[in-house]
Amino acid sequence: MSTVRESQERQEPQEVRLAWYRELPPQGKRAVHGAFLGWGLDSYDFWVLPLSLTAIAATFGLSSGQSGWLATTTLVCSAIGGAVAGVLADKFGRVRTLMLTVIAYAVFTALCGLAPNYETLLVFRALQGFGFGGEWAIGAILVAEYASARHRGRTVAVIQSAWAIGWGAAVLVYTLVFNLVDEQTAWRILFFTGALPALAVIYIRMKVTDAPVYTEHRQHAARGSFAAIFRPDLLRITVFTAILSTGCQGGYYTIATWLPAFLKKDRGLSVIGTGGYLFFLIAGAFLGYLTGGYLTDRLGRKNAFRIFAVASGLLLVLYTQLPPSTGSAIMYLGFPLGFCASAIFSGFGSYLAELYPIRARGAGQGFSYNLGRAVGAAFPATIGYLADAFGTGGAMTFGALAYALAFVSLFWLPETRGAELS
């Protein structure tokens, strides 16, 4: 009898932790699987650029500023792609638009491997950005519309955690490829592997459908447009969610774009050494996404954003400014840095879905999140130019200002924890 009771006590916490998944209908579970796969592969395709940036610069003889523009161009174009995808998702459906975005980022990532010069690579990265920008917004909306109000934060955060999975996969392939062939060939092979997301399209096409909350009110969503999110009832929401997104993404893409280069140039690490340091960052990121979703449901959306904005800014400064004599301490510091810089994104999908009504949900989420991505993209480019004068590590401290911007924007946004989607 006691054995049965002890077994039940061990199982109950797990059942509570998985309640968000158990409460989903079968189609909701398939939506989670499809969005998770799509976002993980989207992450993989994004990370092949930062990991290859040093080799690309050597191949084409690029300055730090030119290298930074490769990342910035991708992110600026992702804003346009995300905003357009949001409107398409309102008019034609979440699933159809999701498939279109996955195809776009997969095809153009692979084509980057064929680029004969810097200018062509820049164009391919711009086109890749259109698909990259739309995928997250549409996948997050799709899952949020299936999730219950009580568990929406952690449900969408699980989708967000796929970013760390794709990141880890990219680092593993990078470490393998760059140790087997010369750098000028290796970065091209890494981009060729970006065709893998085609697998996600097959699954999404066969298994995933739009949520009832969308299909039952599609006539209202189909009338949505960019104009709707700038009307008086939504204008403040649109402006300050874009500022919140700018701050979070400006800080994050500072880390994402320049950390591999910082580890190589400022810390003098080899390919394998860089991979080891990034492992701690990625492990922290994965747990951050999952924990951040739990905290957005427990503490509220705004409180979670505030906590992780402050922590991320402080940790970014510490990571880049601690002297090399601290040795492995910096490596271990990557865990909390990855945790906080990633956990701050866990609440975005649920928060934006709750802030916008169905008539403007796709357009609002696609525009505000991706406008923030475009403006935040100025940080990697700016740091590229500052690096010539202050070194990569010194320039990266500029990214801490982005997190301050995110913190301040929350004073003009409402709390939405527990809200039902209209």
BAKE-945068 format. One record per residue (C-alpha): x, y, z negated; residue number from 1. Coordinates in steps of 0.25 Angstrom, whole numbers, plus 5000, padded with zeros to 4 digits. Layout:
residues N
      x      y      z   resi
      X      Y      Z    NUM
...
end
This chain:
residues 422
      x      y      z   resi
   5000   5000   5000      1
   5011   5010   4996      2
   5018   5006   5009      3
   5006   5010   5017      4
   5005   5023   5009      5
   5020   5026   5011      6
   5018   5024   5026      7
   5006   5033   5027      8
   5014   5044   5020      9
   5025   5043   5029     10
   5016   5043   5041     11
   5007   5055   5037     12
   5018   5066   5039     13
   5021   5060   5053     14
   5006   5061   5056     15
   5005   5075   5052     16
   5017   5079   5060     17
   5011   5072   5072     18
   4997   5078   5070     19
   4999   5088   5081     20
   5001   5077   5091     21
   4991   5067   5086     22
   4980   5078   5087     23
   4983   5080   5101     24
   4973   5074   5112     25
   4980   5064   5121     26
   4981   5075   5132     27
   4987   5084   5122     28
   4998   5074   5119     29
   5001   5073   5134     30
   5002   5088   5135     31
   5012   5088   5123     32
   5020   5077   5130     33
   5020   5084   5144     34
   5023   5098   5138     35
   5034   5092   5129     36
   5040   5085   5141     37
   5039   5098   5150     38
   5045   5107   5140     39
   5057   5098   5136     40
   5061   5097   5151     41
   5059   5112   5152     42
   5069   5114   5141     43
   5078   5104   5148     44
   5078   5112   5160     45
   5080   5125   5153     46
   5092   5120   5145     47
   5100   5115   5157     48
   5103   5130   5160     49
   5109   5134   5146     50
   5117   5121   5146     51
   5123   5123   5160     52
   5125   5138   5159     53
   5140   5138   5156     54
   5142   5128   5168     55
   5133   5136   5177     56
   5141   5149   5174     57
   5154   5142   5177     58
   5148   5136   5190     59
   5143   5150   5195     60
   5153   5159   5188     61
   5142   5166   5180     62
   5144   5176   5169     63
   5136   5175   5155     64
   5126   5185   5160     65
   5123   5177   5173     66
   5122   5164   5165     67
   5112   5171   5156     68
   5104   5175   5168     69
   5101   5161   5171     70
   5094   5159   5158     71
   5087   5172   5158     72
   5082   5171   5173     73
   5076   5157   5169     74
   5069   5163   5157     75
   5064   5175   5164     76
   5058   5167   5175     77
   5052   5158   5165     78
   5044   5169   5160     79
   5037   5171   5173     80
   5035   5157   5175     81
   5029   5155   5161     82
   5020   5167   5163     83
   5015   5162   5177     84
   5014   5147   5171     85
   5005   5152   5160     86
   4995   5159   5169     87
   4995   5146   5178     88
   4993   5137   5166     89
   4980   5146   5163     90
   4975   5145   5177     91
   4979   5131   5181     92
   4981   5123   5169     93
   4993   5120   5159     94
   4997   5107   5165     95
   4998   5111   5179     96
   5006   5123   5176     97
   5015   5115   5166     98
   5019   5105   5178     99
   5022   5117   5187    100
   5032   5123   5177    101
   5039   5110   5174    102
   5041   5107   5189    103
   5046   5122   5191    104
   5057   5121   5180    105
   5061   5107   5184    106
   5063   5110   5199    107
   5071   5123   5197    108
   5080   5117   5185    109
   5084   5106   5195    110
   5087   5116   5206    111
   5096   5124   5197    112
   5106   5113   5198    113
   5107   5116   5213    114
   5110   5130   5212    115
   5122   5134   5220    116
   5124   5148   5213    117
   5120   5157   5202    118
   5109   5164   5209    119
   5102   5151   5214    120
   5103   5146   5200    121
   5097   5158   5194    122
   5085   5157   5204    123
   5083   5142   5200    124
   5083   5146   5185    125
   5073   5157   5188    126
   5063   5147   5195    127
   5066   5137   5184    128
   5061   5147   5174    129
   5047   5148   5180    130
   5044   5134   5176    131
   5052   5134   5163    132
   5044   5146   5158    133
   5030   5140   5161    134
   5032   5126   5155    135
   5033   5129   5140    136
   5021   5139   5140    137
   5012   5129   5148    138
   5016   5117   5140    139
   5014   5124   5127    140
   5000   5129   5131    141
   4996   5115   5135    142
   5000   5109   5122    143
   4995   5120   5113    144
   4981   5119   5120    145
   4981   5104   5116    146
   4986   5106   5101    147
   4978   5109   5089    148
   4979   5122   5082    149
   4985   5115   5070    150
   4996   5109   5077    151
   4998   5118   5089    152
   5011   5123   5084    153
   5018   5110   5082    154
   5012   5104   5095    155
   5017   5114   5104    156
   5031   5114   5096    157
   5033   5100   5100    158
   5032   5104   5114    159
   5042   5115   5111    160
   5051   5104   5105    161
   5053   5098   5119    162
   5062   5110   5122    163
   5073   5104   5112    164
   5071   5090   5119    165
   5074   5096   5133    166
   5085   5104   5127    167
   5092   5092   5121    168
   5090   5084   5134    169
   5097   5095   5142    170
   5109   5096   5132    171
   5111   5081   5133    172
   5110   5081   5148    173
   5120   5093   5148    174
   5130   5086   5139    175
   5129   5074   5148    176
   5130   5080   5161    177
   5141   5091   5158    178
   5150   5080   5152    179
   5148   5071   5165    180
   5151   5081   5176    181
   5157   5095   5178    182
   5149   5107   5173    183
   5147   5113   5187    184
   5139   5100   5191    185
   5134   5097   5177    186
   5125   5109   5176    187
   5118   5106   5190    188
   5115   5092   5185    189
   5109   5097   5173    190
   5100   5106   5181    191
   5096   5094   5190    192
   5091   5087   5178    193
   5081   5098   5176    194
   5072   5091   5186    195
   5067   5081   5174    196
   5055   5089   5171    197
   5048   5084   5183    198
   5045   5072   5173    199
   5037   5081   5165    200
   5028   5085   5176    201
   5024   5071   5179    202
   5020   5069   5165    203
   5012   5082   5164    204
   5005   5079   5177    205
   5000   5065   5173    206
   4997   5067   5158    207
   4994   5081   5154    208
   4982   5089   5155    209
   4977   5103   5150    210
   4971   5105   5136    211
   4956   5106   5135    212
   4957   5120   5129    213
   4963   5124   5142    214
   4954   5116   5152    215
   4941   5119   5145    216
   4944   5134   5146    217
   4952   5134   5158    218
   4943   5145   5165    219
   4948   5155   5154    220
   4962   5151   5156    221
   4961   5152   5171    222
   4958   5167   5170    223
   4971   5169   5162    224
   4982   5178   5168    225
   4993   5187   5164    226
   4984   5198   5162    227
   4976   5191   5151    228
   4988   5191   5141    229
   4990   5206   5143    230
   4976   5210   5139    231
   4974   5217   5126    232
   4970   5205   5118    233
   4983   5197   5122    234
   4993   5208   5125    235
   4999   5209   5111    236
   5000   5193   5110    237
   5007   5193   5124    238
   5017   5204   5121    239
   5022   5199   5107    240
   5022   5184   5111    241
   5031   5188   5122    242
   5040   5195   5112    243
   5040   5183   5103    244
   5043   5174   5115    245
   5055   5184   5119    246
   5061   5183   5105    247
   5060   5168   5103    248
   5065   5165   5118    249
   5076   5176   5118    250
   5082   5170   5106    251
   5080   5155   5111    252
   5086   5157   5125    253
   5098   5164   5119    254
   5101   5151   5112    255
   5097   5142   5123    256
   5104   5150   5134    257
   5117   5153   5127    258
   5120   5143   5116    259
   5126   5133   5125    260
   5136   5143   5131    261
   5138   5149   5116    262
   5142   5135   5112    263
   5152   5133   5124    264
   5158   5147   5124    265
   5158   5152   5110    266
   5159   5139   5103    267
   5168   5132   5114    268
   5160   5119   5113    269
   5160   5108   5124    270
   5148   5102   5131    271
   5146   5091   5121    272
   5149   5101   5109    273
   5138   5111   5115    274
   5129   5099   5116    275
   5131   5096   5101    276
   5128   5110   5096    277
   5116   5110   5105    278
   5111   5097   5099    279
   5109   5104   5085    280
   5102   5116   5092    281
   5092   5106   5100    282
   5089   5098   5088    283
   5086   5110   5080    284
   5077   5115   5092    285
   5069   5102   5092    286
   5066   5102   5078    287
   5063   5117   5078    288
   5053   5116   5089    289
   5045   5105   5081    290
   5047   5112   5067    291
   5043   5125   5073    292
   5030   5120   5078    293
   5027   5115   5064    294
   5030   5128   5058    295
   5021   5136   5067    296
   5010   5128   5063    297
   5013   5129   5048    298
   5018   5143   5047    299
   5011   5150   5058    300
   5017   5154   5072    301
   5022   5167   5068    302
   5029   5163   5055    303
   5036   5152   5063    304
   5041   5161   5074    305
   5047   5171   5063    306
   5054   5160   5056    307
   5061   5155   5068    308
   5064   5168   5074    309
   5072   5173   5062    310
   5079   5160   5060    311
   5083   5159   5075    312
   5089   5172   5076    313
   5097   5170   5064    314
   5102   5156   5068    315
   5106   5161   5082    316
   5115   5172   5076    317
   5121   5162   5067    318
   5124   5151   5077    319
   5131   5161   5087    320
   5138   5169   5076    321
   5144   5159   5067    322
   5159   5158   5069    323
   5165   5145   5076    324
   5172   5141   5063    325
   5158   5137   5058    326
   5159   5125   5067    327
   5148   5115   5067    328
   5139   5124   5058    329
   5135   5131   5071    330
   5131   5118   5077    331
   5122   5115   5066    332
   5116   5129   5066    333
   5111   5125   5080    334
   5100   5116   5073    335
   5093   5128   5066    336
   5095   5137   5077    337
   5089   5127   5087    338
   5078   5124   5077    339
   5074   5139   5075    340
   5076   5144   5089    341
   5067   5133   5094    342
   5056   5132   5083    343
   5052   5147   5086    344
   5047   5142   5099    345
   5038   5131   5093    346
   5026   5140   5090    347
   5026   5147   5104    348
   5017   5137   5111    349
   5006   5137   5100    350
   5007   5152   5097    351
   5006   5157   5111    352
   4995   5147   5114    353
   4987   5152   5102    354
   4990   5167   5105    355
   4983   5166   5119    356
   4969   5162   5123    357
   4967   5152   5133    358
   4964   5162   5144    359
   4979   5167   5143    360
   4986   5156   5136    361
   4994   5152   5147    362
   4997   5166   5152    363
   5000   5171   5138    364
   5009   5160   5134    365
   5016   5159   5147    366
   5019   5174   5148    367
   5022   5178   5134    368
   5032   5166   5131    369
   5039   5167   5144    370
   5040   5182   5144    371
   5047   5180   5131    372
   5056   5170   5138    373
   5059   5180   5149    374
   5062   5192   5140    375
   5069   5182   5130    376
   5078   5178   5142    377
   5085   5191   5142    378
   5092   5186   5129    379
   5100   5175   5136    380
   5104   5185   5148    381
   5108   5196   5138    382
   5116   5187   5130    383
   5123   5182   5142    384
   5128   5196   5144    385
   5131   5199   5130    386
   5139   5186   5129    387
   5150   5192   5138    388
   5153   5202   5127    389
   5149   5195   5114    390
   5151   5181   5117    391
   5139   5171   5119    392
   5137   5169   5104    393
   5137   5184   5101    394
   5128   5187   5112    395
   5118   5176   5107    396
   5115   5184   5094    397
   5107   5193   5103    398
   5097   5182   5104    399
   5093   5184   5089    400
   5086   5197   5092    401
   5076   5189   5100    402
   5071   5182   5088    403
   5069   5195   5081    404
   5060   5199   5092    405
   5052   5186   5091    406
   5050   5189   5076    407
   5045   5203   5078    408
   5035   5199   5088    409
   5027   5191   5079    410
   5022   5203   5071    411
   5012   5206   5083    412
   5007   5192   5085    413
   4996   5184   5077    414
   4998   5171   5070    415
   4990   5159   5077    416
   4993   5147   5069    417
   4980   5138   5069    418
   4974   5145   5081    419
   4965   5137   5090    420
   4967   5139   5105    421
   4956   5148   5112    422
end
